[in-house]
Amino acid sequence: MHASHSFLKTITSIPGVPGNEVQVARYIKSELEGHADITQDYLGSVIAKKGNLGPKIMIAGHMDEIGLLITSITKEGFLKFQTLGSWFSQVMLAQVWDVITDKATVKAVTGVKPPHMIPVEQRKQALPVEQMYLDIGVASKEEAEALGIRPGQMVVPHHVFEVLGNGKYLLSKAWDNRIGCAVVMEVIRRLDSNERNTVYGTFTVQEEVGLRGAKTSSYVVHPDIAIAVDAGIAADVPNGDAIEQSLGKGPQILLYDSGLIPNRKLRRFVIDLAEQEKIPYQEAYIPKGRTDAGNMHLAHQGALALSITIPTRHLHSHTSIIHHDDYEHTIRLLLKVIEKLDRKRLDQLLAD
Ligand SMILES: [Zn+2]
């Protein structure tokens, strides 16, 4: 397997829902040891600092993935749950999941009625999440407990990683947002000794439930420049929107999302750099949805902020697809941005 494929396979395999990102954090800390000074805030976000001078640049990817939280076990041994992050109920049915207990990983499926039992009119409607349950293949609550199942445990989509088609298309759970974590980790690893500015590679918690880790970590970092790196939306599919959001056409430099109106000069600066360096990019926008930048730009006196996303098909499902070139181009673009951002450039961006 390609070295970057095995890295991406590992980082997407780790279970980590909002509020339970500890295994992801542990992995990132061990991988970045020796590359940066690493601290953690009280919510659990990891901050990897590189450099000591000039403007503070915060580049953040969130560690949490969408998943479920066990709320109760029925007497027949089925599991009821709370969703964590936004799920479209139709993609949840008849899927394989991993319940992470203290002892082991327990496989589960979301139960469904066969069509024979659903009246024709009802088949057109999505089943409400409240009516769903997980089947772990036991006959009673006692048997479920014997497997180590307890309320409060996390459930994540069962991990499958596949290199598809022409070798560029990568399928996995949790691209949102382990691809952002992978980009920020690679930026930190590839950055040479940094004398122009101070980079804070940040890996936030609880983005999918309201950008919560971004709030506390940006208070710790106190950034001048704040860039969120997240999984974005690809619309290059049948019935997709005609706006330019395609796999393989480069990182998406967002014009707008519902949490951030990006700093115009910073956005221009990043686009000009992409043009100069011949790095492909797309100008996307997300009318409904936010990134960590929504909170990162609001700490202290505020920060010049931007969201950069990696286009993702079938976002928020077990089976999302990204394009390997978009991953590499996002890393290259961020390294260029860091290379050019010194105190003088920040002053220019701040000048009216
Ligand atoms: Zn995300």
Residues whose N, C-alpha, C, O or C-beta is under 5 A from the ligand:
A	BS01	ZN	D176 N177 D230 A231
